[in-house]
Amino acid sequence: MKKFLIFLVMICLLMNLFGCGNSPTNNRDITEEPSSQPNTSEQQETPISEEESNMLKIEIVIENKTFSATLYDNAAASALADMLPLTLNMSELNGNEKYYYLDTDLPTNASIPSEIKAGDIMLYGNNCLVLFYESFSTSYSYTSLGHIDDANGLAAALGNGSVQVTFQKTKT
């Protein structure tokens, strides 16, 4: 009887192993909660060149200071670019970022970045636009949208508390 039970347990274990092995590896819905696994997709952090599309080269205006920024070549950044121009009253969080909850959900492809850098533009969840003005490490998942080309003076321009920030397409 003992051998029969061991045999039955082994069969169940084998069925579980082979049953899971046939499922597709990437069947996530893009609006599903972000994965904690890093995404190594090329599309996530590949800045596009100006020749590919002027639409993904943007300006971020804070008070009277304008910062040039580049959006990455991904679905979330393209969806954000389609919404521009946007003037947002961004709120302060943790002394390192400004954030705003958009009315529209954007596509996500979240991962945990190795480091947040001053000037990073990211999406938390599927509708929280975040502009980082300090560099630090994190354990949170974000969808990378782009970065400010030169973040010098960004922290001073954003100041303390809420601030009005305009995201607009580069005028050419």
Secondary structure as the mmCIF struct_conf table of DSSP 4:
data_model
#
loop_
_struct_conf.conf_type_id
_struct_conf.id
_struct_conf.beg_label_comp_id
_struct_conf.beg_label_asym_id
_struct_conf.beg_label_seq_id
_struct_conf.end_label_comp_id
_struct_conf.end_label_asym_id
_struct_conf.end_label_seq_id
HELX_RH_AL_P HELX_RH_AL_P1 LYS A 2 GLY A 21
TURN_TY1_P TURN_TY1_P1 ASN A 22 ASN A 22
BEND BEND1 SER A 23 SER A 23
BEND BEND2 THR A 25 THR A 25
TURN_TY1_P TURN_TY1_P2 ILE A 30 THR A 31
BEND BEND3 GLU A 32 GLU A 32
HELX_LH_PP_P HELX_LH_PP_P1 GLU A 33 SER A 35
BEND BEND4 SER A 36 GLN A 37
HELX_LH_PP_P HELX_LH_PP_P2 PRO A 38 ASN A 39
HELX_RH_3T_P HELX_RH_3T_P1 GLU A 42 GLU A 45
STRN STRN1 PRO A 47 PRO A 47
HELX_LH_PP_P HELX_LH_PP_P3 ILE A 48 SER A 49
TURN_TY1_P TURN_TY1_P3 GLU A 50 GLU A 52
HELX_RH_3T_P HELX_RH_3T_P2 ASN A 54 LEU A 56
STRN STRN2 LYS A 57 ILE A 62
TURN_TY1_P TURN_TY1_P4 GLU A 63 ASN A 64
STRN STRN3 LYS A 65 LEU A 71
STRN STRN4 TYR A 72 TYR A 72
BEND BEND5 ASP A 73 ASN A 74
HELX_RH_AL_P HELX_RH_AL_P2 ALA A 75 MET A 83
BEND BEND6 PRO A 85 PRO A 85
STRN STRN5 LEU A 86 LEU A 93
TURN_TY1_P TURN_TY1_P5 ASN A 94 ASN A 96
STRN STRN6 GLU A 97 TYR A 101
BEND BEND7 ASP A 103 THR A 104
STRN STRN7 SER A 111 SER A 111
BEND BEND8 SER A 114 SER A 114
STRN STRN8 ILE A 116 ILE A 116
TURN_TY1_P TURN_TY1_P6 ALA A 118 GLY A 119
STRN STRN9 ASP A 120 TYR A 124
TURN_TY1_P TURN_TY1_P7 GLY A 125 ASN A 127
STRN STRN10 CYS A 128 PHE A 132
BEND BEND9 GLU A 134 GLU A 134
STRN STRN11 PHE A 136 PHE A 136
BEND BEND10 TYR A 140 TYR A 140
STRN STRN12 TYR A 142 TYR A 142
STRN STRN13 THR A 143 ILE A 148
BEND BEND11 ASP A 149 ASP A 149
TURN_TY1_P TURN_TY1_P8 ASN A 152 GLY A 153
HELX_RH_AL_P HELX_RH_AL_P3 LEU A 154 LEU A 158
BEND BEND12 ASN A 160 GLY A 161
STRN STRN14 VAL A 163 LYS A 169
HELX_LH_PP_P HELX_LH_PP_P4 THR A 170 LYS A 171
#
